[in-house]
Amino acid sequence: MNTQSFNVLLLYPRFTAGSFWNYGATCELIGAKYPAPPLGLITVAAMLPESWNARLIDRNTDELTDADFEWADMVFTGGMLPQQADALKMIRKCKQMGVPAVVGGPDATSSPEIYESAEFRVLGEAEGVFEKFVEAWERGERSGTFSAEKFKADVTTTPIPRFDLLNFKNYVQVNVQFSRGCPFTCEFCDIIELYGRRPRTKTNAQMLAELDRLYELGYRGHVDFVDDNLIGNKKAVKAFLPDLIEWQKRHNNAFEMSTEASLNLADDKELLQMMQQARFFSVFIGIESPDPDVLVAAQKKQNTRRDIAKSVHRIYDAGIWVLAGFIVGFDEESDHVAEEISALIEEAAIPVSMVGLLFALPTTQLTRRLEREGRLHTTFNTFDEETEDHFGDQCTAGLNFETKRDRVKILKDFREIVDRIYEPEAYFRRVRNVADMLDLKGENGALLGAGFGHDLKMFGKLIWSMTFTNTTYRGPFWRTLIHTAFHNFRAIKPVMMMIALYVHLGPFSRYVVQQIDTQIDEVESGVWITPELVAAE
């Protein structure tokens, strides 16, 4: 039996500041520091030998000191592309402090060459390879690359994440994962490249054990199922939801749920009803475009088989409000894209709409096609670390390739959409429309729950902020609140959530418009020079 003891510093890199999802102002409003914790790292922490010690530092919420490195025998780090700059900075810090760096996660898996400076690279899903790293370390090896066989990890062996390493007060929500993978083939998506098209699911007992652990640790409130597509394996999720419903009843509705799913969720009334009973209150859906030609070319044909606005409304009928993603910059889009996307967002009544510029992510079908066509920028999977504080996500840093439509026209169309949909009156009008449509007679419409005290505190802060601190939105805020109180009182809570998000989204939209204006000026003035292109093979 192994008795060696090692100290592992789990270091979660900082996300770049200019991101749609980095809603700091909303977090501050409700007394949190960041939207969500690092589920991947705390899951890896649970795979460590029992004799090893783990300490978590989330760079988005915690202070990091030299003493943390001095304590550590090794540092685990890594994350997604918007964390790349800070991850590389942490690897350099490890070298300075003489501590081996072990890097993993989606970005290292997609672009391992960028992380060659780390002593260890653990690539792919941890369940398929982590044990080999541990064995190598205990043999005395102090460098190496370990690659998991793609799509083979058995998620039924995934341990309960080390939720005990988290300070729940730092976060708006806590994440869990039921399944990995997605059955669809969207050209721009890297999920199917990282996790495959056959969604693999945990067992019901395994999933409930994770919820039990959260409950035992005293957590109550928002739990986000961070599945790539919760309904990718409908049979499995339909078998799981009755157990989740029963668990919620036994625990006095301790959690309220959100997730991500494909638009065909709207076709399954039985599934929506079960999600309603389990207390799912919101779902993110990738809509991308209302243009059938764009959707077909992007291999997202599933969204052409249904009326998008009516599908969203059917989800509202289950008391679940929709956040959605849209993309500008496809080869096939027309010069009317700004009007088409803005009109759909208005018709469907989707207040929180993440509109981004098309971004060629590493390893995707899109990236491979652009490379073949000689249109891919050599900098497509990196960015200048000196611009870290200004680098965002697809909202300000897309189009990392040569576009077919005029680049300035695409940027102007994108700017117009963001400007229109996040104008205060337009946003709050959509919120009122959602409030009218949400059917909250089910379990997810309960005004009282385990987090009721927290909700009251948040609502009080929001009312004070909108009335006295940020008076810009005072008028539409009170009109929306009064409208909801008289037309659908049960919708008060989701309406307050949508308004709380606008505390971030309103100013963020102004930031995006300014950044895009700068990009337009740079292209038109000749300051922006086309990056070197990847040579077509």
C-alpha positions in Angstrom: 0.0 0.0 0.0 1.4 3.4 -1.0 2.2 5.7 1.9 4.0 8.5 0.0 2.5 11.9 0.7 2.7 14.8 -1.8 1.3 18.3 -1.7 -0.7 19.3 -4.8 -1.6 22.9 -5.5 -4.6 23.1 -7.8 -4.3 26.4 -9.6 -7.3 27.5 -11.7 -6.2 30.2 -14.2 -7.8 33.6 -14.4 -10.3 34.1 -17.2 -9.8 37.2 -19.3 -11.9 40.1 -18.2 -13.7 41.0 -21.3 -16.1 38.1 -21.5 -19.9 37.8 -21.8 -19.9 35.2 -19.1 -17.6 37.0 -16.7 -20.5 38.9 -15.1 -18.6 40.5 -12.2 -21.1 43.4 -11.6 -23.9 40.8 -11.1 -21.7 38.7 -8.9 -20.9 41.7 -6.7 -24.6 42.6 -6.5 -25.5 39.2 -5.0 -22.4 39.0 -2.8 -20.3 36.5 -4.9 -16.9 36.9 -6.5 -17.3 34.7 -9.6 -20.0 32.9 -11.5 -18.8 29.3 -11.1 -16.1 27.1 -9.6 -13.5 24.9 -11.4 -15.4 21.6 -11.6 -12.7 19.9 -13.7 -9.9 20.6 -11.1 -12.0 19.5 -8.1 -12.9 16.3 -10.0 -9.2 15.6 -10.7 -8.5 16.4 -7.0 -10.9 13.5 -6.1 -8.7 11.2 -8.2 -5.5 11.8 -6.2 -4.2 9.0 -3.9 -5.6 9.3 -0.4 -2.2 10.1 1.1 -1.8 13.2 -1.2 -2.8 16.6 0.0 -4.7 19.1 -2.1 -5.1 22.8 -1.9 -7.2 24.8 -4.4 -6.5 28.4 -5.5 -9.0 29.9 -8.0 -7.2 32.8 -9.5 -10.7 34.4 -10.3 -11.5 34.6 -6.6 -8.4 33.9 -4.4 -5.1 35.5 -3.7 -2.0 33.5 -4.7 1.2 33.9 -2.7 4.8 32.5 -3.0 4.0 30.5 0.2 1.5 28.4 -1.8 4.2 27.4 -4.3 6.7 26.7 -1.4 4.1 24.3 0.1 3.5 22.4 -3.2 5.4 19.4 -4.5 3.6 20.0 -7.9 1.1 22.4 -9.4 -1.9 21.3 -11.5 -3.2 24.0 -13.8 -5.0 24.4 -17.2 -8.3 25.4 -18.6 -10.0 26.8 -21.7 -8.7 29.2 -24.4 -9.7 32.4 -22.5 -7.5 31.2 -19.6 -4.5 30.5 -21.8 -2.5 33.6 -20.9 -2.8 33.2 -17.2 -2.1 29.4 -17.4 1.2 30.1 -19.2 2.0 32.8 -16.7 1.4 30.3 -13.9 3.7 27.7 -15.6 6.4 30.4 -15.8 5.9 31.1 -12.1 6.2 27.4 -11.3 9.6 27.4 -13.0 10.7 30.4 -11.1 9.7 28.7 -7.8 11.1 25.4 -8.8 7.9 23.4 -8.7 6.9 21.0 -11.5 3.8 22.1 -13.5 1.2 19.6 -14.6 -1.1 21.0 -17.2 -4.4 19.6 -18.6 -7.8 20.7 -19.7 -9.5 21.5 -23.0 -7.0 24.1 -24.3 -3.9 21.9 -23.6 -5.7 19.0 -25.2 -6.5 21.0 -28.3 -3.2 22.8 -28.6 -0.6 20.8 -26.7 2.3 22.5 -28.4 1.5 25.8 -26.7 2.1 24.1 -23.3 5.5 22.5 -24.1 7.1 24.4 -21.2 5.1 22.5 -18.6 6.9 19.5 -17.1 3.9 17.3 -17.5 1.0 17.4 -20.0 -2.1 15.2 -19.2 -4.2 15.4 -22.3 -7.7 14.3 -22.8 -10.3 13.1 -20.3 -8.6 12.5 -16.9 -10.5 9.2 -16.2 -8.6 7.6 -19.1 -5.1 8.6 -18.2 -4.6 10.2 -14.8 -3.6 7.0 -13.1 -0.7 6.6 -15.5 0.6 10.1 -14.5 0.3 9.2 -10.8 2.3 5.9 -11.4 5.0 7.8 -13.3 5.3 10.4 -10.6 5.6 7.8 -7.8 8.3 6.1 -9.9 10.3 9.3 -9.7 9.7 10.6 -13.2 9.5 14.4 -13.3 8.4 15.0 -16.9 6.2 13.4 -19.5 3.1 13.6 -21.7 0.2 11.3 -21.1 -2.6 11.2 -23.6 -6.0 9.5 -23.1 -7.6 7.5 -25.8 -10.3 9.7 -27.2 -13.9 9.2 -26.2 -13.1 6.1 -24.1 -13.2 7.4 -20.6 -15.8 5.6 -18.4 -17.6 8.4 -16.6 -19.3 5.8 -14.3 -15.9 5.6 -12.6 -15.7 9.4 -12.1 -15.4 10.1 -8.3 -17.5 12.7 -6.5 -15.7 16.0 -7.0 -14.0 17.6 -4.0 -16.7 20.1 -3.3 -15.2 20.5 0.2 -12.3 22.5 -1.4 -14.7 25.2 -2.5 -15.8 28.3 -0.6 -19.4 28.3 -1.8 -19.9 32.0 -0.9 -17.5 32.9 -3.7 -19.8 31.6 -6.4 -23.2 32.3 -7.9 -23.7 28.6 -8.7 -22.1 25.2 -8.2 -21.6 22.9 -11.2 -22.2 19.2 -11.7 -22.0 17.0 -14.8 -24.3 14.1 -15.8 -23.1 13.5 -19.4 -20.3 14.3 -21.8 -20.6 14.6 -25.6 -23.2 15.6 -28.1 -24.8 13.7 -31.0 -24.8 16.6 -33.4 -22.0 17.6 -35.9 -21.9 21.4 -35.8 -18.9 22.5 -37.8 -17.7 25.2 -35.5 -18.0 23.2 -32.2 -15.1 21.5 -30.4 -17.2 19.5 -28.0 -17.5 16.6 -30.4 -13.8 16.7 -31.0 -13.0 16.6 -27.3 -15.7 14.3 -26.0 -17.3 12.6 -29.0 -20.7 12.2 -30.5 -21.9 9.4 -28.2 -22.9 11.1 -25.0 -21.7 9.0 -22.0 -23.6 9.4 -18.8 -23.1 8.8 -15.1 -25.4 6.4 -13.2 -28.4 7.8 -11.4 -26.9 6.7 -8.0 -23.6 8.4 -8.9 -25.3 11.7 -9.7 -27.5 11.7 -6.6 -24.4 11.0 -4.5 -22.9 14.2 -5.8 -26.0 16.1 -4.9 -26.0 14.4 -1.5 -22.4 15.6 -0.9 -23.3 19.2 -1.8 -26.3 19.0 0.6 -24.2 17.5 3.4 -21.7 20.4 3.0 -24.5 22.9 3.5 -24.9 24.1 0.0 -28.3 25.3 -1.1 -29.3 27.2 -4.3 -28.3 27.2 -7.9 -26.8 24.0 -9.4 -25.8 24.1 -13.1 -25.6 20.9 -15.1 -22.7 21.7 -17.3 -23.4 19.0 -19.8 -22.4 19.7 -23.4 -26.0 18.9 -24.2 -28.2 17.5 -21.3 -30.6 15.8 -23.8 -27.8 14.3 -26.0 -28.8 11.0 -24.6 -32.6 11.4 -24.0 -33.2 7.9 -22.8 -30.6 8.3 -20.0 -31.8 11.8 -18.9 -35.4 10.6 -18.9 -34.5 7.7 -16.7 -32.6 10.0 -14.4 -35.1 12.9 -13.9 -37.7 10.9 -11.9 -35.0 10.1 -9.4 -33.9 13.7 -9.3 -37.5 14.8 -8.8 -37.8 12.4 -5.8 -34.5 13.6 -4.4 -35.7 17.2 -4.5 -38.9 16.3 -2.7 -37.0 14.5 0.0 -34.6 17.5 0.5 -37.2 20.3 0.5 -36.3 21.5 -3.0 -32.7 22.3 -1.9 -31.5 23.2 -5.4 -32.7 25.1 -8.5 -31.3 23.8 -11.7 -30.0 25.2 -15.0 -28.3 23.5 -18.0 -27.5 23.6 -21.7 -29.5 21.7 -24.3 -30.3 21.6 -28.0 -33.4 23.3 -29.4 -35.1 19.9 -30.0 -35.8 20.0 -26.2 -38.9 21.9 -27.2 -40.3 18.9 -29.1 -40.6 16.7 -26.1 -43.4 17.8 -23.8 -42.9 14.9 -21.4 -39.2 15.8 -20.9 -40.0 19.4 -20.3 -42.6 18.5 -17.7 -40.0 16.4 -15.9 -37.5 19.2 -16.0 -40.1 21.5 -14.6 -40.8 19.1 -11.7 -37.1 18.8 -11.0 -36.9 22.6 -10.7 -35.0 23.5 -13.8 -35.5 27.2 -14.2 -33.3 28.1 -17.2 -31.6 26.5 -20.2 -28.9 27.8 -22.6 -29.6 26.9 -26.3 -27.3 27.4 -29.3 -29.6 28.9 -32.0 -26.7 30.6 -34.0 -28.8 31.9 -36.9 -32.3 32.2 -38.2 -31.0 31.7 -41.8 -31.6 28.1 -43.0 -28.7 28.4 -45.5 -26.3 29.3 -42.7 -27.6 26.5 -40.4 -27.3 23.8 -43.2 -23.8 24.9 -44.1 -22.7 24.9 -40.4 -24.1 21.4 -40.1 -26.7 22.5 -37.6 -29.7 21.2 -39.6 -31.6 20.3 -36.4 -32.5 24.0 -36.0 -34.0 24.1 -39.5 -36.6 21.5 -38.7 -38.7 23.6 -36.3 -40.0 27.2 -35.9 -37.3 28.7 -33.6 -39.5 31.3 -31.9 -42.3 28.9 -31.3 -39.9 26.3 -29.9 -38.6 28.9 -27.4 -42.1 29.7 -26.4 -42.9 26.0 -25.7 -40.0 25.9 -23.3 -41.4 29.0 -21.6 -44.7 27.0 -21.3 -42.7 24.7 -18.9 -41.7 27.6 -16.8 -38.1 27.5 -18.0 -36.5 30.6 -19.5 -34.1 30.5 -22.3 -30.6 32.0 -22.8 -29.4 31.7 -26.3 -26.3 31.9 -28.5 -26.0 33.5 -31.9 -23.1 33.8 -34.3 -22.2 36.4 -36.9 -19.5 35.8 -39.5 -20.6 32.7 -41.4 -19.7 32.5 -45.1 -23.3 32.0 -46.1 -24.9 34.8 -44.2 -26.5 37.7 -46.0 -26.2 41.4 -45.7 -29.5 41.3 -43.8 -28.0 39.3 -40.9 -28.3 42.2 -38.3 -32.0 42.6 -39.0 -32.7 38.9 -39.1 -31.0 38.0 -35.8 -32.4 41.1 -34.0 -35.9 40.3 -35.2 -35.7 36.7 -34.0 -34.4 37.6 -30.6 -37.3 40.1 -30.3 -39.9 37.6 -31.6 -38.8 34.7 -29.5 -38.4 37.1 -26.5 -34.9 36.0 -25.4 -33.4 38.7 -23.1 -30.0 37.1 -22.5 -28.6 36.5 -26.0 -24.9 35.8 -26.3 -24.2 37.2 -29.8 -20.6 36.4 -30.8 -18.3 36.6 -33.8 -17.5 33.3 -35.5 -14.3 31.9 -34.0 -12.3 29.0 -35.4 -11.5 26.9 -32.3 -8.6 24.4 -32.5 -9.4 20.9 -33.7 -12.8 21.7 -35.2 -14.1 20.8 -38.7 -14.3 24.6 -39.3 -10.7 25.1 -38.5 -9.6 22.2 -40.7 -11.7 23.5 -43.6 -10.3 27.0 -43.3 -6.8 25.6 -43.2 -7.4 23.6 -46.4 -8.8 26.8 -48.0 -5.7 28.9 -46.9 -7.9 31.2 -44.9 -6.9 30.4 -41.3 -4.7 33.0 -39.3 -1.6 31.4 -37.8 -2.6 33.1 -34.5 -5.9 31.3 -34.5 -5.3 29.5 -31.2 -3.3 32.1 -29.4 -3.4 35.7 -28.4 -0.9 38.3 -27.3 -0.5 38.0 -23.5 0.1 41.7 -23.3 -3.5 42.3 -24.3 -4.9 39.8 -21.7 -7.0 42.4 -19.9 -8.7 43.4 -23.2 -9.0 40.0 -24.8 -12.5 38.7 -24.5 -14.4 35.9 -26.0 -16.2 35.6 -29.3 -17.8 39.0 -28.5 -14.6 40.9 -29.2 -12.0 38.4 -30.4 -13.6 36.4 -33.2 -13.0 36.2 -37.0 -9.6 34.6 -36.6 -9.6 33.8 -40.3 -10.2 35.5 -43.7 -13.9 36.2 -44.1 -15.8 35.8 -47.3 -18.0 38.8 -46.6 -16.3 42.1 -46.1 -14.8 42.1 -42.7 -15.9 45.7 -41.9 -19.5 44.8 -42.9 -19.5 41.8 -40.6 -18.2 43.9 -37.7 -20.8 46.6 -38.4 -23.6 44.1 -38.5 -22.4 42.5 -35.3 -22.2 45.9 -33.6 -25.7 46.8 -34.7 -27.2 43.6 -33.2 -25.4 44.1 -29.8 -26.4 47.8 -29.8 -30.1 47.1 -30.5 -30.8 44.1 -28.3 -29.1 45.5 -25.2 -30.6 49.0 -25.4 -32.4 49.2 -22.0 -36.0 49.5 -23.3 -35.5 46.6 -25.8 -34.0 44.4 -23.1 -36.6 45.1 -20.4 -39.4 44.7 -23.0 -38.2 41.2 -23.7 -38.1 40.5 -20.0 -41.8 41.6 -19.7 -42.7 39.4 -22.6 -41.0 36.4 -21.0 -42.8 37.1 -17.7 -46.1 37.0 -19.6 -45.3 33.6 -21.2 -43.7 31.7 -18.4 -46.0 29.1 -17.0 -44.9 28.8 -13.4 -47.6 26.6 -11.9 -45.2 23.7 -11.5 -42.4 23.0 -9.0 -40.0 25.5 -10.6 -42.5 28.3 -10.0 -42.3 28.0 -6.2 -41.6 31.3 -4.5 -40.4 29.6 -1.4 -37.5 27.3 -1.3 -34.3 26.4 0.6 -32.6 29.6 -0.7 -35.5 32.0 0.0 -33.6 34.1 2.5 -30.7 34.5 0.0 -33.2 35.4 -2.7 -34.8 38.1 -0.6 -31.4 39.6 0.2 -30.4 39.6 -3.5 -33.8 41.2 -4.5 -33.3 43.9 -1.9 -29.8 44.7 -3.2 -31.1 44.8 -6.8 -34.0 47.1 -6.0 -31.7 49.5 -4.1 -29.1 49.4 -6.9 -31.6 50.0 -9.7 -33.5 52.7 -7.7 -30.7 54.7 -6.1 -27.3 53.5 -7.3 -27.6 52.9 -11.1 -30.5 55.2 -11.9 -30.0 54.8 -15.6 -32.4 51.9 -15.7 -34.8 53.0 -12.9 -37.7 53.6 -15.3 -37.7 50.3 -17.2 -36.8 48.4 -14.0 -39.9 49.5 -12.1 -42.2 49.2 -15.2 -41.0 45.6 -15.6 -41.4 44.8 -11.9 -44.8 46.3 -11.6 -45.9 44.7 -14.9 -44.8 41.3 -13.6 -46.4 41.7 -10.2 -49.8 42.4 -11.9 -49.6 39.9 -14.8 -47.7 36.9 -13.5 -46.6 37.3 -9.9 -44.8 33.9 -9.8 -42.4 35.2 -12.5 -41.0 37.7 -10.1 -38.0 35.6 -9.3 -36.9 34.8 -12.9 -37.5 38.4 -13.8 -35.2 39.6 -11.0 -32.6 37.1 -12.3 -32.8 38.5 -15.8 -32.6 42.1 -14.5 -29.6 41.2 -12.3 -27.8 39.9 -15.4 -28.5 43.2 -17.1 -26.4 44.9 -14.4 -23.5 43.2 -16.3 -24.9 43.0 -19.8 -25.9 46.6 -20.1 -22.4 48.0 -19.5 -20.8 45.0 -21.2 -22.7 45.7 -24.4 -21.4 49.3 -24.4 -17.9 47.9 -23.9 -18.3 45.5 -26.9 -19.6 48.3 -29.1 -16.6 50.4 -28.2 -14.2 47.5 -28.9 -15.9 46.8 -32.3 -15.8 50.5 -33.2 -12.1 50.4 -32.6 -11.7 47.3 -34.7 -13.7 48.9 -37.6 -11.5 52.0 -37.5 -8.3 49.9 -37.5 -9.4 47.9 -40.5 -10.7 51.0 -42.4 -7.6 53.0 -41.6 -5.2 50.2 -42.5 -3.8 49.9 -39.0 -5.1 46.3 -38.8 -2.9 44.1 -41.0 -4.1 40.6 -42.0 -2.1 38.1 -39.9 0.0 35.5 -41.7 -2.1 32.5 -42.9 -1.6 28.9 -42.2 -0.2 27.3 -45.3 -2.8 25.1 -47.0 -1.8 21.4 -47.2 
